[in-house]
């Protein structure tokens, strides 16, 4: 909630902060390391995802959206690509080389809770949440990365009403 990303030295005895990165203008929601380990991708309530060169301690790119960005995930085979999901239910595949969105995945979803690439890397799974007055609707969708279409979806309904002794 302090707008910072802290990197800790877990191998030191006193576990000191190795680096503090303060590039966001609002709370940070998610952080992912690049596969090579020299870059961090962070996202948050300031409606951005930010690519940070950890060795230099510098922000290298900012990816702006019209929603709070709650989750990010590097593509497992191509570190130039990443997914972002946010509060308006939009999922985007970004290309770091161009700084532009390659694909949009929209399905009138609620806030995106998580995204995960499948083992074949040709699909990804998203989970979202839409809360109503008395019910929560959760949706899990398998998406085709290249065709931008859902392959399947599952909706789960859960009542928010507390159960009493007579229930």
C-alpha positions as CSV (number, residue, x, y, z in Angstrom):
1,X,0.0,0.0,0.0
2,X,3.1,2.3,0.2
3,X,3.6,2.4,-3.6
4,X,6.9,0.6,-3.3
5,X,8.4,-2.7,-4.4
6,X,11.0,-4.0,-1.9
7,X,13.6,-6.6,-2.8
8,X,15.0,-8.4,0.2
9,X,18.4,-10.2,0.5
10,X,17.2,-13.4,2.0
11,X,20.8,-14.8,2.1
12,X,22.0,-12.2,4.6
13,X,21.8,-12.9,8.3
14,X,19.8,-9.8,9.0
15,X,17.7,-10.1,5.8
16,X,18.1,-6.5,4.8
17,X,16.3,-4.8,1.9
18,X,18.6,-5.0,-1.1
19,X,16.7,-2.5,-3.1
20,X,13.6,-0.3,-2.8
21,X,11.8,0.6,-6.1
22,X,9.4,3.5,-5.8
23,X,7.9,4.1,-9.3
24,X,4.2,3.6,-8.7
25,X,1.8,6.5,-7.8
26,X,-0.5,4.2,-5.8
27,X,-0.5,0.8,-4.1
28,X,1.3,-2.1,-5.9
29,X,-0.9,-5.1,-6.5
30,X,1.4,-7.7,-8.1
31,X,5.1,-8.2,-9.0
32,X,6.7,-10.8,-11.2
33,X,10.4,-11.5,-12.0
34,X,11.4,-12.0,-15.6
35,X,12.8,-15.5,-16.5
36,X,16.3,-14.1,-16.8
37,X,16.0,-12.5,-13.3
38,X,17.2,-9.0,-14.3
39,X,13.8,-7.4,-14.8
40,X,10.7,-7.0,-12.6
41,X,7.2,-6.3,-13.8
42,X,4.9,-4.6,-11.3
43,X,1.3,-3.4,-11.5
44,X,-1.1,-1.6,-9.3
45,X,-3.8,0.9,-8.4
46,X,-2.3,3.6,-10.5
47,X,-3.6,1.8,-13.7
48,X,-0.1,0.9,-14.9
49,X,2.2,-2.0,-15.3
50,X,5.9,-1.0,-15.0
51,X,9.0,-2.8,-16.3
52,X,12.0,-2.2,-14.0
53,X,15.7,-3.0,-14.7
54,X,16.6,-4.3,-11.3
55,X,20.4,-4.2,-11.9
56,X,20.2,-0.5,-12.8
57,X,17.3,0.3,-10.4
58,X,15.6,2.1,-13.3
59,X,12.1,2.0,-14.7
60,X,12.4,1.2,-18.4
61,X,8.8,1.2,-19.6
62,X,5.3,2.1,-18.4
63,X,2.2,0.4,-19.8
64,X,-1.0,2.5,-19.1
65,X,-4.5,1.2,-18.9
66,X,-8.0,2.5,-18.1
67,X,-8.4,0.1,-15.2
68,X,-6.6,-0.8,-12.0
69,X,-4.2,-3.5,-12.9
70,X,-4.4,-6.4,-10.4
71,X,-2.4,-9.2,-12.0
72,X,0.4,-9.7,-14.4
73,X,2.2,-12.7,-15.9
74,X,5.2,-13.1,-18.2
75,X,4.7,-15.5,-21.2
76,X,6.7,-18.6,-20.2
77,X,8.3,-18.9,-23.7
78,X,8.7,-15.3,-24.7
79,X,9.8,-12.8,-22.1
80,X,8.9,-9.9,-24.4
81,X,5.2,-10.7,-23.8
82,X,3.1,-10.4,-20.7
83,X,-0.6,-10.6,-19.7
84,X,-2.3,-8.0,-17.5
85,X,-5.7,-8.2,-16.0
86,X,-7.6,-5.6,-14.1
87,X,-10.6,-4.2,-12.3
88,X,-12.8,-3.7,-15.3
89,X,-12.4,-7.3,-16.4
90,X,-10.1,-6.6,-19.3
91,X,-7.1,-8.9,-20.1
92,X,-4.4,-7.7,-22.4
93,X,-1.4,-9.3,-24.0
94,X,1.4,-6.7,-24.2
95,X,4.6,-6.7,-26.3
96,X,7.4,-5.1,-24.3
97,X,9.4,-4.4,-27.5
98,X,6.7,-2.1,-28.9
99,X,5.0,-1.1,-25.7
100,X,1.6,-1.9,-27.3
101,X,-1.2,-4.3,-26.7
102,X,-1.0,-7.3,-29.1
103,X,-4.4,-8.8,-28.1
104,X,-7.4,-7.9,-26.0
105,X,-9.4,-10.6,-24.2
106,X,-12.9,-9.3,-23.2
107,X,-15.9,-11.2,-22.1
108,X,-17.8,-8.8,-19.8
109,X,-16.0,-10.2,-16.8
110,X,-15.7,-8.9,-13.3
111,X,-12.4,-7.9,-11.8
112,X,-9.6,-10.3,-12.9
113,X,-8.2,-12.2,-10.0
114,X,-5.5,-14.2,-11.7
115,X,-4.1,-15.4,-15.0
116,X,-2.0,-18.5,-15.7
117,X,-0.5,-20.0,-18.9
118,X,-1.3,-23.6,-19.5
119,X,1.5,-26.1,-19.9
120,X,1.4,-26.0,-23.7
121,X,1.6,-22.2,-23.6
122,X,-1.0,-21.8,-26.3
123,X,-3.8,-21.1,-23.8
124,X,-4.1,-19.3,-20.5
125,X,-6.7,-19.5,-17.7
126,X,-8.3,-16.4,-16.2
127,X,-10.4,-16.2,-13.0
128,X,-12.7,-13.3,-12.2
129,X,-15.1,-12.3,-9.6
130,X,-18.4,-10.4,-9.9
131,X,-20.1,-9.7,-6.6
132,X,-23.8,-9.0,-6.5
133,X,-26.0,-8.0,-3.6
134,X,-26.4,-11.5,-2.1
135,X,-24.3,-13.7,-4.4
136,X,-20.8,-14.0,-5.7
137,X,-20.2,-15.1,-9.3
138,X,-16.8,-16.5,-10.1
139,X,-15.8,-17.3,-13.6
140,X,-12.9,-19.4,-14.8
141,X,-12.2,-19.2,-18.5
142,X,-9.6,-21.0,-20.8
143,X,-8.5,-18.6,-23.6
144,X,-6.7,-19.3,-26.9
145,X,-3.7,-16.9,-26.8
146,X,-3.5,-16.2,-30.5
147,X,-7.2,-16.2,-31.5
148,X,-8.4,-14.1,-28.5
149,X,-11.4,-16.4,-28.0
150,X,-12.5,-18.3,-24.9
151,X,-12.3,-22.1,-25.3
152,X,-14.4,-22.9,-22.3
153,X,-15.7,-21.3,-19.2
154,X,-17.1,-22.3,-15.9
155,X,-19.1,-20.1,-13.6
156,X,-19.4,-20.8,-9.9
157,X,-22.1,-19.2,-7.7
158,X,-21.7,-18.8,-4.0
159,X,-24.1,-17.2,-1.6
160,X,-22.6,-14.5,0.7
161,X,-25.4,-15.1,3.3
162,X,-24.2,-16.5,6.6
163,X,-25.8,-19.8,7.6
164,X,-27.7,-19.8,11.0
165,X,-28.3,-22.8,13.4
166,X,-31.5,-23.7,11.6
167,X,-29.9,-23.9,8.1
